[in-house]
Amino acid sequence: MPRQRLSFHLNRTVVAIALVVTAFDALTKAWARHDLARHAVHVLGIVWLRLQYNGGVSFSINQSGPLVTTIATVLVAIAVVAVGVNARRGAPAIGFGLLLGGGLANVVDRLVASTHRVTDFIAVSSFPVFNLADVSVTAGFVVLMVAALRGEPLLTR
């Protein structure tokens, strides 16, 4: 019986979306660290822009272990890269691009920040403060879940 080889198909859409998300997130975090350092800004209704740093993961889980959190997020990002570059065109490529871009953006922020914490700045009511990378990860997950529930294959063979 012939052995099947692992195929590698680089989806340029995934890479392009991930790079745009990572760059845009880095720009917004740099802006937040500079312009929101002294005071929060009220945007509209329950939405504020307020600088905060998160040493943990989503919802500030594991605040006490930034090194462990950094290692774990790097490993997850590597896994998403390994899977995501083989995404099918359309919704799966968009979903993996958003997921990968948001994940990489937070990993980069955590690695380059002197405190090894992620910069958060979007506050909505009493919900935990978040950033654009978090929005991207959530949106990517939702796109992938919708595609999977619709029966779309997510990866090329």
N, C-alpha and C positions, 0 to 999 in steps of 0.2 A: 504494500500500500504506500503510495507516495506521501511524503510529508508536506504539509502546507507551511509556507513561510509566512511570517508576520509581514503584512504589507504596511507601508508607511505612505500616506497621502497627505501632503501639506496643504491644508485648506487656507488659501490666502485671505479669505474673508475673515476667518477666525483671527488670524494674525493681525490684520488691519484694524479690526474692531478693538482687539486687545490693546494694541499700541495707542490708538486714539483715546480710549478710556484711561489708560495709564498716564498718558501725557496730560489730559484734561484734569484728571484728579490731582496730579502733582501741582499743576498751576493753581487750582482752587485751594489746595491745602497751604501752599506758600502764601497766597493772598490772605487766607484766614489767619495764619500765624502772624502776619504783619499787621493787618488792618483790624483784627478782632482782639488783639492782645490786651488792649486797655478797657474795652467795653463791648457788651453785646449790642446787636442791632435788631430792632423790631422790624419784621418784614410785612406781615399781614395777619391779622387775627391771632391764631395760636402759634404762628411760625416765627421763630427767632433765629438769628445767626449768633452763636455763642461758642467761643473757643473752649475746647476741652480735650484732654489727652486720655487715651485708653490703652492701658498696658495689657489688657486681656483680649478676649475675642468678642464676638457678638454679645450684646447686652452686658458688657464688662465682666464676663465670666473669666475666672483665673487672673485677676488683677495682680496677684502676688508673684507670678512667675513669668516675666517677660521673655526670658531666655527659652523656656519650654514652649511658650506660645509662639515665639519666632521660629523655632525649629519645626514645630507642628505645622504652622502655616506654610513654610517653605516646602515641606513634604507634600502637603495637600496641593499646593500650586504645581509642583512637578507632576503629580498624578493627573491633574486637570489638563496640563499641557500634553502629556502623553496620550490622553484620550481625545482631547479636544481638537488636535490638529487633524484627526481623521474624521471630523464631523461632515455630515452630508450637507449639501447646499441648502439654502433657504433658512427656515426657522432654526434648525439645529446649529447651523454655523453662527447665526446671530446669537443664540443662547450661549453657546460655548465661548464665543468672543467676549460677550458681556461678563460671563462668569470668570473667565481667565483674566480679562483686563482688570476687573475689580479686585480679584484676589492678588494679582501681581502688584497692583497699585498700593494695596495695604502692606504687602510684604516689603516693597521698596521703601515706603514711608517708615516702617518699623526698623528697617536696617540702616537707613541714613539718618534718622533722628537721633540726636544725642541721648535722648532718654529711652530710646527703643520702644516708644509708644506711638500709637496711631493718632493722627490729628483728626478730631471730629469737630464739626461746627454747625450742623443743621439740627435745630431743636424744634420739635413739634409737640406742644403741650407737655405732658409728663412722660412721653415716650423717650427712651434713651437717645442721647445725642448721637448723630451718625454723620457720614460723609458721602460723597458721590460714588466712591468705590463700593460702599455698602449698598447703595441703590442699584448699582450695576450688577452686583452679585445676586441680589434679590430678583431683579428683572430677568437676568439670565436663567436663574433657576425656574422662574415662572414660565418663561418661553420654552425651556426644555420639558417641563412637566406637561404643558399644554400639547406640545408636539408628540410626546410619548403617549398621552391619553388619547390623542387622535389616531394613534397607530402608526405614526411616521417613524421610519427607521432613523436613528440618530447618527449612526456611524456608517462610513463606507466599508465595504468588505475587502 
